[in-house]
């Protein structure tokens, strides 16, 4: 089953604590994962940052919201227990706890008012001092900014001419280390293709192998037939490697087909292209740089 939203963890977490004992957040992760019969794959599912699993994030936020409603209280870092108010709620035997239910408590209303200018997703990413560090909050803020930038980049790319898009493809591939120089790559990409091939590019500066390119500045989703046409063109050239780049996306059938090919064909959709542009500074420029520092414990050693 899909991992439940964080509000679905409210009641199971409160029930876990109804024995009155102190519980750890780690214990809650394991127990609630079992209660919801999550598979090992679902338990390993991570957030976009890759630094925290989805279930850990959602259980942590469930705990935070219950603490803000004074149904749980933090006893020490990473540990908590039920309050008298929490026991009173359990005695009511509610079928579900959610934000609407918690809003009956003035303390929770005040908590929500304090973040009323944030979006729902930002609310989930707000942290109390016991669970999230300022560095983690900075990471989430960065991810939001990056996502917005990627969407804006892709919108701009879609408005560009086909010729500009071909030049953009060259810039990205060269920045990634392919094609040797930009001049070399530019001479082989953008010419009238043969059988679905827009151009070729060196795999490395020495030209030990070549990669065939198909670039589509499309709005429509790319289906399997287009990929098959490209693969057929590769076979006609006795080529082993190809990259298909589009500003749109691919159907599941197209992705599955490319994944099972004997030859290596990489599909890059609009979202991936935008993120590559960000990673390799194509079409973007820096506006600020923030360096996160930590204590150098060796500096304070007097031995």
Secondary structure as UniProt FT lines:
FT   HELIX           6..8
FT   HELIX           9..16
FT   HELIX           17..19
FT   STRAND          23..24
FT   HELIX           25..35
FT   TURN            36..37
FT   HELIX           40..44
FT   TURN            48..49
FT   HELIX           54..68
FT   TURN            69..70
FT   STRAND          72..76
FT   TURN            77..78
FT   STRAND          79..82
FT   HELIX           84..91
FT   TURN            92..93
FT   HELIX           99..102
FT   TURN            103..104
FT   HELIX           106..114
FT   TURN            115..117
FT   HELIX           120..125
FT   TURN            129..131
FT   HELIX           134..159
FT   HELIX           162..175
FT   TURN            176..177
FT   HELIX           182..188
FT   STRAND          199..202
FT   TURN            205..206
FT   STRAND          210..216
FT   HELIX           224..236
FT   TURN            237..238
FT   STRAND          241..246
FT   HELIX           252..259
FT   STRAND          264..268
FT   HELIX           270..279
FT   TURN            280..281
FT   TURN            297..300
//
